[in-house]
């Protein structure tokens, strides 16, 4: 009789441990998925920043270029001497 009780108690402990391990594994799987999503987000941010840095470096490299200076000046609303600036008031 005592041997049978020990067998049942052992089975219950094993089942409880298996349920705990399964729950833990599912939780870890969720954490891994969240971490992968965060990694993808950060990788995209790194790529975006790399492109922005590349554009800034090109702007620095071309800062002495007369065409670049003229384009930047025109973007800021400057005109050459003798030119007339027209503004669109409808939009």
Backbone as ProteinMPNN parsed JSONL, in Angstrom:
{"seq_chain_A": "XXXXXXXXXXXXXXXXXXXXXXXXXXXXXXXXXXXXXXXXXXXXXXXXXXXXXXXXXXXXXXXXXXXXXXXXXXXXXXXXXXXXXXXXXXX", "coords_chain_A": {"N_chain_A": [[0.826, -1.189, 0.0], [1.933, 1.234, 0.81], [3.922, 1.578, -1.063], [2.415, 1.994, -3.354], [1.19, 4.492, -2.836], [3.411, 6.162, -2.88], [4.071, 5.903, -5.531], [1.882, 7.161, -6.807], [2.107, 9.739, -5.729], [4.602, 10.421, -6.76], [4.004, 10.43, -9.495], [2.19, 12.571, -9.592], [3.851, 14.692, -8.832], [5.647, 14.644, -10.982], [3.912, 15.259, -13.115], [3.124, 17.846, -12.361], [5.605, 19.14, -12.511], [6.108, 18.833, -15.272], [4.027, 20.378, -16.349], [4.759, 22.859, -15.348], [7.268, 23.181, -16.64], [6.425, 23.205, -19.324], [4.865, 25.527, -19.349], [6.831, 27.384, -18.719], [8.487, 27.134, -20.974], [6.782, 28.047, -23.0], [6.507, 30.683, -22.18], [9.15, 31.576, -22.456], [9.393, 31.281, -25.203], [7.651, 33.273, -26.093], [9.036, 35.507, -25.122], [11.347, 35.328, -26.665], [10.273, 35.807, -29.211], [9.379, 38.457, -28.886], [11.827, 39.71, -28.472], [13.058, 39.264, -30.947], [11.422, 40.836, -32.579], [11.99, 43.357, -31.517], [14.68, 43.466, -32.207], [14.516, 43.561, -35.0], [13.258, 46.046, -35.301], [15.181, 47.772, -34.212], [17.283, 47.223, -35.96], [16.231, 48.282, -38.322], [16.1, 50.976, -37.576], [18.817, 51.486, -37.285], [19.682, 51.171, -39.927], [18.228, 53.253, -41.155], [19.42, 55.436, -39.857], [22.028, 55.141, -40.739], [21.724, 55.707, -43.466], [20.891, 58.374, -43.266], [23.194, 59.486, -42.144], [24.948, 59.04, -44.239], [23.849, 60.723, -46.201], [24.266, 63.187, -44.937], [27.061, 63.18, -44.846], [27.637, 63.288, -47.578], [26.572, 65.806, -48.087], [28.342, 67.362, -46.62], [30.714, 66.786, -47.98], [30.126, 67.95, -50.423], [29.923, 70.614, -49.872], [31.355, 72.774, -50.795], [30.721, 72.945, -53.418], [29.544, 74.856, -56.085], [27.021, 74.499, -57.346], [25.591, 73.052, -55.468], [25.552, 74.87, -53.338], [24.021, 76.889, -54.518], [21.578, 75.517, -54.904], [20.814, 75.009, -52.224], [20.566, 77.625, -51.308], [18.446, 78.518, -52.902], [16.423, 76.824, -51.98], [16.015, 77.949, -49.533], [14.821, 80.301, -50.18], [16.247, 82.351, -51.379], [17.253, 84.48, -54.111], [18.855, 85.073, -57.276], [20.617, 88.02, -58.219], [18.635, 90.296, -59.949], [16.657, 88.465, -60.535], [13.187, 87.6, -60.138], [11.132, 86.779, -57.452], [8.43, 84.687, -57.118], [5.603, 83.93, -55.208], [3.438, 81.326, -54.301], [0.309, 81.928, -53.391], [-2.043, 80.633, -53.231], [-1.872, 78.073, -52.265]], "CA_chain_A": [[0.0, 0.0, 0.0], [2.82, 2.392, 0.901], [4.602, 1.682, -2.343], [1.447, 2.529, -4.304], [1.052, 5.92, -2.546], [4.614, 6.808, -3.361], [3.964, 5.909, -6.978], [0.908, 8.194, -7.176], [2.7, 11.023, -5.387], [5.659, 10.67, -7.738], [3.351, 10.772, -10.749], [1.631, 13.917, -9.447], [4.984, 15.622, -8.857], [6.154, 14.672, -12.353], [2.937, 15.994, -13.935], [3.237, 19.259, -11.995], [6.862, 19.616, -13.089], [5.925, 18.922, -16.718], [3.18, 21.549, -16.619], [5.606, 24.028, -15.08], [8.244, 23.295, -17.714], [5.725, 23.6, -20.545], [4.511, 26.941, -19.185], [8.078, 28.149, -18.806], [8.931, 27.113, -22.369], [5.911, 28.945, -23.761], [6.867, 32.044, -21.787], [10.43, 31.871, -23.103], [9.129, 31.428, -26.638], [7.099, 34.616, -26.25], [10.116, 36.465, -24.913], [12.219, 35.27, -27.842], [9.567, 36.481, -30.299], [9.426, 39.892, -28.609], [13.199, 40.158, -28.677], [13.287, 39.288, -32.387], [10.731, 42.014, -33.105], [12.785, 44.519, -31.112], [15.901, 43.448, -33.005], [14.167, 44.04, -36.334], [13.003, 47.48, -35.195], [16.468, 48.449, -34.015], [18.04, 47.088, -37.208], [15.678, 49.26, -39.256], [16.537, 52.289, -37.117], [20.245, 51.596, -37.602], [19.776, 51.382, -41.372], [17.757, 54.618, -41.419], [20.435, 56.368, -39.38], [23.169, 55.01, -41.64], [21.39, 56.461, -44.677], [20.916, 59.796, -42.918], [24.602, 59.853, -41.989], [25.539, 59.065, -45.576], [23.382, 61.955, -46.836], [24.966, 64.304, -44.306], [28.448, 63.152, -45.285], [27.641, 63.795, -48.948], [26.36, 67.25, -48.007], [29.611, 67.943, -46.158], [31.687, 66.652, -49.067], [29.745, 68.837, -51.521], [29.61, 71.94, -49.332], [32.056, 73.799, -51.572], [30.245, 72.871, -54.793], [28.683, 76.012, -56.373], [25.65, 74.073, -57.641], [24.967, 72.679, -54.201], [25.301, 76.116, -52.608], [22.895, 77.573, -55.168], [20.363, 74.759, -54.601], [20.459, 75.251, -50.819], [20.113, 79.02, -51.203], [17.109, 78.603, -53.504], [15.494, 76.161, -51.062], [15.759, 78.878, -48.422], [14.11, 81.456, -50.681], [17.13, 83.366, -51.956], [17.252, 84.571, -55.563], [20.011, 85.771, -57.838], [20.383, 89.425, -58.517], [17.893, 90.496, -61.177], [15.551, 87.519, -60.621], [11.993, 87.947, -59.379], [10.597, 85.642, -56.702], [6.974, 84.593, -57.083], [5.115, 83.033, -54.169], [2.105, 80.777, -54.552], [-0.522, 82.272, -52.238], [-3.246, 79.811, -53.282], [-1.693, 76.772, -51.595]], "C_chain_A": [[0.869, 1.251, 0.0], [3.548, 2.626, -0.418], [3.686, 2.303, -3.397], [1.255, 4.023, -4.076], [2.259, 6.694, -3.075], [4.576, 6.907, -4.879], [3.014, 7.007, -7.454], [1.481, 9.577, -6.895], [3.803, 11.394, -6.375], [5.067, 11.084, -9.076], [2.786, 12.2, -10.707], [2.743, 14.962, -9.523], [5.528, 15.745, -10.277], [5.211, 15.46, -13.257], [3.021, 17.493, -13.638], [4.508, 19.857, -12.59], [6.755, 19.769, -14.607], [5.072, 20.127, -17.103], [3.983, 22.819, -16.399], [6.612, 24.25, -16.206], [7.589, 23.728, -19.019], [5.344, 25.073, -20.495], [5.743, 27.82, -19.314], [8.571, 28.226, -20.251], [8.076, 28.043, -23.233], [6.224, 30.41, -23.448], [8.186, 32.461, -22.456], [10.264, 32.059, -24.609], [8.555, 32.81, -26.93], [8.159, 35.686, -26.083], [11.064, 36.499, -26.103], [11.572, 35.998, -29.009], [9.604, 37.995, -30.106], [10.826, 40.456, -28.864], [13.538, 40.219, -30.165], [12.617, 40.509, -33.023], [11.494, 43.285, -32.746], [14.062, 44.609, -31.93], [15.625, 43.965, -34.41], [13.929, 45.54, -36.33], [14.312, 48.246, -35.067], [17.319, 48.357, -35.28], [17.547, 48.093, -38.246], [16.096, 50.678, -38.863], [18.005, 52.518, -37.441], [20.424, 51.877, -39.089], [19.324, 52.791, -41.755], [18.803, 55.647, -41.005], [21.673, 56.327, -40.265], [22.928, 55.801, -42.934], [21.411, 57.963, -44.421], [22.354, 60.288, -42.767], [25.293, 59.956, -43.35], [25.12, 60.346, -46.319], [24.095, 63.176, -46.251], [26.434, 64.357, -44.737], [28.567, 63.664, -46.713], [27.441, 65.305, -48.971], [27.638, 67.952, -47.56], [30.643, 67.908, -47.278], [31.407, 67.633, -50.201], [29.484, 70.269, -51.056], [30.298, 73.068, -50.092], [31.598, 73.843, -53.028], [29.287, 74.035, -55.065], [27.236, 75.622, -56.672], [24.904, 73.703, -56.367], [24.635, 73.927, -53.389], [24.109, 76.852, -53.199], [21.577, 76.859, -54.86], [19.896, 75.015, -53.168], [19.929, 76.672, -50.646], [18.714, 79.162, -51.776], [16.062, 77.928, -52.624], [15.125, 77.071, -49.898], [15.128, 80.188, -48.887], [14.971, 82.564, -51.248], [17.046, 83.322, -53.479], [18.523, 85.285, -56.006], [19.622, 87.22, -58.119], [19.716, 89.531, -59.888], [16.748, 89.512, -61.355], [14.394, 88.004, -59.77], [11.457, 86.676, -58.725], [9.086, 85.72, -56.678], [6.588, 83.579, -56.038], [3.704, 82.608, -54.508], [1.274, 81.024, -53.3], [-1.777, 81.414, -52.197], [-3.092, 78.546, -52.446], [-1.286, 76.936, -50.222]], "O_chain_A": [[0.586, 2.212, -0.715], [3.754, 3.77, -0.822], [4.151, 3.064, -4.245], [1.164, 4.769, -5.051], [2.108, 7.769, -3.655], [5.014, 7.91, -5.444], [3.323, 7.711, -8.415], [1.359, 10.483, -7.719], [3.918, 12.551, -6.778], [5.58, 11.997, -9.723], [2.897, 12.943, -11.682], [2.6, 15.986, -10.191], [5.837, 16.85, -10.723], [5.668, 16.25, -14.083], [2.992, 18.313, -14.556], [4.479, 20.969, -13.116], [7.264, 20.742, -15.164], [5.37, 20.816, -18.078], [3.889, 23.757, -17.191], [6.789, 25.376, -16.672], [8.153, 24.545, -19.747], [5.485, 25.787, -21.488], [5.7, 28.876, -19.944], [9.024, 29.281, -20.695], [8.599, 28.746, -24.097], [6.208, 31.264, -24.335], [8.305, 33.578, -22.959], [10.925, 32.904, -25.212], [8.938, 33.445, -27.912], [8.177, 36.667, -26.826], [11.53, 37.566, -26.504], [12.25, 36.734, -29.726], [9.837, 38.734, -31.062], [10.976, 41.55, -29.408], [14.237, 41.136, -30.598], [13.192, 41.141, -33.909], [11.629, 44.186, -33.574], [14.484, 45.702, -32.307], [16.422, 44.73, -34.953], [14.35, 46.237, -37.253], [14.518, 49.255, -35.742], [18.003, 49.317, -35.633], [18.348, 48.689, -38.966], [16.412, 51.492, -39.731], [18.394, 53.62, -37.828], [21.229, 52.728, -39.469], [19.959, 53.447, -42.581], [19.043, 56.618, -41.723], [22.296, 57.359, -40.514], [23.827, 56.479, -43.429], [21.889, 58.735, -45.252], [22.689, 61.385, -43.216], [26.114, 60.844, -43.579], [25.941, 60.975, -46.986], [24.479, 64.088, -46.984], [26.984, 65.435, -44.965], [29.503, 64.398, -47.028], [28.059, 66.006, -49.772], [27.973, 69.021, -48.071], [31.361, 68.883, -47.5], [32.332, 68.098, -50.866], [28.879, 71.052, -51.788], [29.849, 74.213, -50.028], [32.048, 74.7, -53.789], [28.305, 74.19, -54.34], [26.315, 76.344, -56.289], [23.722, 74.01, -56.217], [23.55, 74.025, -52.816], [23.278, 77.382, -52.462], [20.569, 77.511, -54.585], [18.705, 75.216, -52.932], [18.958, 76.895, -49.924], [17.879, 79.856, -51.197], [14.932, 78.408, -52.532], [14.031, 76.961, -49.344], [14.922, 81.093, -48.078], [14.451, 83.633, -51.57], [16.8, 82.269, -54.067], [19.169, 85.993, -55.234], [18.446, 87.564, -58.235], [20.173, 88.932, -60.861], [15.927, 89.702, -62.253], [14.59, 88.732, -58.796], [11.344, 85.632, -59.368], [8.525, 86.73, -56.254], [7.164, 82.493, -55.975], [2.88, 83.413, -54.944], [1.506, 80.4, -52.265], [-2.513, 81.463, -51.211], [-4.087, 78.003, -51.965], [-1.091, 75.949, -49.513]]}, "name": "protein", "num_of_chains": 1, "seq": "XXXXXXXXXXXXXXXXXXXXXXXXXXXXXXXXXXXXXXXXXXXXXXXXXXXXXXXXXXXXXXXXXXXXXXXXXXXXXXXXXXXXXXXXXXX"}
